[in-house]
Amino acid sequence: MIQPFDDTYFMRKALQEAEVAFEKGEIPVGAVIVVEDRIIARTHNLTELLNDVTAHAEMQAITSAANFLGGKYLTKCTLYVTLEPCQMCAGALYWSQISKIVYGASDEQRGFKILGTKLHPKTKIIGGVLADEASELMKRFFIEKRNLN
Amino acid sequence: MIQPFDDTYFMRKALQEAEVAFEKGEIPVGAVIVVEDRIIARTHNLTELLNDVTAHAEMQAITSAANFLGGKYLTKCTLYVTLEPCQMCAGALYWSQISKIVYGASDEQRGFKILGTKLHPKTKIIGGVLADEASELMKRFFIEKRNLN
């Protein structure tokens, strides 16, 4: 049987958000949060526009999903994010008790894995979904940025 | 010479914020951010009111200070917070490149120290300022909460 709503499907939606960030001159990271195959939050990095280091895609997605659900715990939710979360975002995800985190590209320098950030014991992690697409977008962003300066 | 604007002075301001949180039924944590002896952000935990796990006092203080300064880096700022920051807040403080963090009570379970969250190499840390006052407020909060249930 065909399963249209798989991890790749939702990661494509997160990648679309990352592309929106790219167009705005933001480091291109996008996220969606899903409950029972329904997207309840779509966000992208806005640290430049908002002048705010806390405005990562994941942080906004957590706030937005909690607002939609009317409660602060995301125990039945899955986050799809194009880049491995940083310490801050992983720390926020810990508090949210989210069920599942699916990320695209790894962040070998500032990702939560290498830095050892603790997640909630109930949270499942899957990495590497559409990682090449996410990496390509990041690389293209930094090349274009370099050429503009 | 008398130095009225010392770490204790500003921690008292953060404690006043924690008391406001207490009155609202929030876990009583307060924060202020200071530049050249001037308070540019005053915040307290609002996770219950906002239904948002990201609404810790420190996160709001970072956003508020960046808004005041018109830039996202807090390189000349000091954060005073009544409780040791968690992974999320320490992760946000890492991105902010803040100069100095002064906290009150330690958090042996969920504090950034025990969990090993990385701070910016330029950030100085001082702990234990008015720690007893901050701990007392927390204890009183949880005792009252227990008695209400």
Chai-1 contact restraints between the chains, C-beta under 6 A:
chainA,res_idxA,chainB,res_idxB,connection_type,confidence,min_distance_angstrom,max_distance_angstrom,comment,restraint_id
A,N51,B,A66,contact,1.0,0.0,6.0,A-B,restraint_1
A,N51,B,K72,contact,1.0,0.0,6.0,A-B,restraint_2
A,D52,B,T63,contact,1.0,0.0,6.0,A-B,restraint_3
A,D52,B,A66,contact,1.0,0.0,6.0,A-B,restraint_4
A,D52,B,K72,contact,1.0,0.0,6.0,A-B,restraint_5
A,V53,B,K72,contact,1.0,0.0,6.0,A-B,restraint_6
A,V53,B,W95,contact,1.0,0.0,6.0,A-B,restraint_7
A,V53,B,S96,contact,1.0,0.0,6.0,A-B,restraint_8
A,T54,B,M59,contact,1.0,0.0,6.0,A-B,restraint_9
A,T54,B,I62,contact,1.0,0.0,6.0,A-B,restraint_10
A,T54,B,T63,contact,1.0,0.0,6.0,A-B,restraint_11
A,T54,B,A92,contact,1.0,0.0,6.0,A-B,restraint_12
A,M59,B,T54,contact,1.0,0.0,6.0,A-B,restraint_13
A,I62,B,T54,contact,1.0,0.0,6.0,A-B,restraint_14
A,T63,B,D52,contact,1.0,0.0,6.0,A-B,restraint_15
A,T63,B,T54,contact,1.0,0.0,6.0,A-B,restraint_16
A,A66,B,N51,contact,1.0,0.0,6.0,A-B,restraint_17
A,A66,B,D52,contact,1.0,0.0,6.0,A-B,restraint_18
A,K72,B,N51,contact,1.0,0.0,6.0,A-B,restraint_19
A,K72,B,D52,contact,1.0,0.0,6.0,A-B,restraint_20
A,K72,B,V53,contact,1.0,0.0,6.0,A-B,restraint_21
A,Q87,B,G91,contact,1.0,0.0,6.0,A-B,restraint_22
A,Q87,B,T117,contact,1.0,0.0,6.0,A-B,restraint_23
A,M88,B,M88,contact,1.0,0.0,6.0,A-B,restraint_24
A,M88,B,G91,contact,1.0,0.0,6.0,A-B,restraint_25
A,M88,B,A92,contact,1.0,0.0,6.0,A-B,restraint_26
A,G91,B,Q87,contact,1.0,0.0,6.0,A-B,restraint_27
A,G91,B,M88,contact,1.0,0.0,6.0,A-B,restraint_28
A,G91,B,G91,contact,1.0,0.0,6.0,A-B,restraint_29
A,A92,B,T54,contact,1.0,0.0,6.0,A-B,restraint_30
A,A92,B,M88,contact,1.0,0.0,6.0,A-B,restraint_31
A,W95,B,V53,contact,1.0,0.0,6.0,A-B,restraint_32
A,S96,B,V53,contact,1.0,0.0,6.0,A-B,restraint_33
A,L115,B,K118,contact,1.0,0.0,6.0,A-B,restraint_34
A,G116,B,G116,contact,1.0,0.0,6.0,A-B,restraint_35
A,T117,B,Q87,contact,1.0,0.0,6.0,A-B,restraint_36
A,K118,B,L115,contact,1.0,0.0,6.0,A-B,restraint_37
